[in-house]
Amino acid sequence: MRIPKINSIHYGGIWIASGLIAGVVVPLILWHFSRVASIVFMVIGGLILLAFGILFAIEMHQDNSKVPYYEKALKDEIKFDPSTQYAVIRSSICTGEKVAGFKDRKNGHFTEVMVIRTSEDEKRFKEIYGLESVRTEY
């Protein structure tokens, strides 16, 4: 089991939402109904947001913007079996959009891996999966 990093798309939102609910929404509701300021909830919400900010900053510093966090586990999440699949870049003749992935040799099923916007993206795709060449299909 792999624990997602806090700066992944689905995980960070939970931290931010819980901090805002505890620090802003609950105290406002309490103030509205009882006219009592709840400093405790404000402090708890602030601490949650502070913890999120610190963890997010640490993870971004560790990543150092060299390799996006979602690419680090890409090879583990989307497996490539050269005996049953081959690497291919699908390119749209209408829009020019390119998507790298793997095509099954038997049934032609295409598994998308990443969008290719520049030659650097293609180079990264090859590096991640240890490929020397990738054919392009239109």
C-alpha positions in Angstrom: 0.0 0.0 0.0 1.3 3.4 -1.0 0.4 6.4 1.2 -0.3 9.5 -1.1 1.8 12.6 -0.5 0.0 15.6 0.9 0.5 17.6 -2.2 -1.3 15.2 -4.4 -4.6 16.4 -5.8 -7.0 14.5 -3.6 -5.1 14.6 -0.3 -4.3 18.3 0.1 -7.9 19.4 -0.3 -8.9 17.3 2.8 -6.3 19.1 4.9 -7.3 22.5 3.7 -11.1 21.8 4.1 -10.7 20.4 7.6 -8.6 23.4 8.7 -11.1 25.9 7.3 -14.1 24.0 8.8 -12.5 23.8 12.2 -11.0 27.3 12.2 -13.7 29.3 10.4 -17.0 27.5 9.9 -17.5 26.0 13.4 -16.5 29.2 15.2 -18.9 31.3 13.0 -21.8 28.9 13.7 -21.1 28.9 17.4 -20.9 32.8 17.3 -24.1 33.0 15.4 -26.2 30.8 17.8 -24.5 31.5 21.1 -22.6 34.8 20.7 -19.6 33.0 22.2 -16.3 33.2 20.4 -14.6 29.8 20.2 -10.9 30.5 20.3 -10.2 26.8 20.8 -11.6 25.9 17.3 -9.9 28.8 15.7 -6.5 27.6 17.1 -7.2 24.0 16.1 -8.1 25.1 12.5 -5.0 27.4 12.4 -2.8 24.5 13.6 -4.2 22.2 10.9 -3.6 24.8 8.2 -0.1 25.5 9.6 0.8 21.7 9.6 -0.5 21.4 6.0 1.7 24.4 4.9 4.8 23.0 6.6 4.4 19.5 5.2 3.6 20.8 1.7 6.7 23.1 1.8 8.9 20.2 2.9 7.6 17.9 0.2 8.0 20.5 -2.5 11.5 21.2 -1.3 12.3 17.5 -1.4 10.9 17.2 -4.9 12.9 20.3 -5.9 10.8 20.6 -9.0 13.0 18.2 -10.9 10.5 15.4 -11.3 6.8 16.0 -10.6 5.6 13.9 -7.7 3.1 12.0 -9.9 5.9 10.7 -12.1 7.9 9.2 -9.3 5.6 6.2 -8.9 4.4 6.1 -12.5 6.4 3.1 -13.4 4.9 1.2 -10.4 1.3 2.2 -11.1 1.3 1.6 -14.8 3.2 -1.5 -15.6 4.8 -2.1 -19.0 5.3 -5.7 -20.3 7.4 -5.6 -23.5 6.3 -9.2 -24.3 2.6 -8.2 -24.6 2.7 -4.5 -25.1 4.6 -1.9 -27.2 5.2 1.8 -26.5 3.4 4.2 -28.7 2.6 7.9 -28.9 -0.9 8.5 -30.3 -1.1 11.8 -32.1 -4.3 13.4 -33.2 -4.2 14.5 -36.9 -6.9 17.2 -36.1 -5.5 18.8 -32.9 -2.0 17.6 -32.8 -2.4 16.4 -29.2 0.0 13.6 -28.3 -0.5 10.9 -25.6 2.2 8.4 -24.7 1.2 4.9 -23.6 1.2 1.3 -24.3 -0.7 -0.7 -26.8 -1.6 -4.4 -26.3 -0.2 -6.6 -29.1 -3.2 -8.9 -29.2 -6.3 -6.8 -28.8 -4.9 -3.2 -29.5 -6.1 -1.8 -26.2 -4.3 1.5 -25.5 -3.3 2.4 -21.9 -2.6 6.1 -21.6 0.4 7.1 -19.5 1.1 10.8 -20.0 0.4 13.7 -22.3 3.3 14.7 -24.5 3.6 18.5 -25.0 7.3 18.9 -25.8 10.2 16.7 -26.8 11.3 16.9 -23.1 8.0 15.1 -22.1 8.8 12.3 -24.7 12.4 12.0 -23.3 11.0 11.7 -19.8 8.6 9.0 -20.9 11.4 7.1 -22.4 13.6 7.5 -19.3 10.8 6.4 -16.9 10.2 3.1 -18.8 13.8 2.6 -20.1 12.8 2.8 -23.7 15.1 3.7 -26.6 12.5 4.4 -29.2 8.7 5.0 -29.3 6.7 4.8 -32.5 4.0 7.3 -33.3 0.5 6.4 -34.5 -2.0 8.8 -36.0 
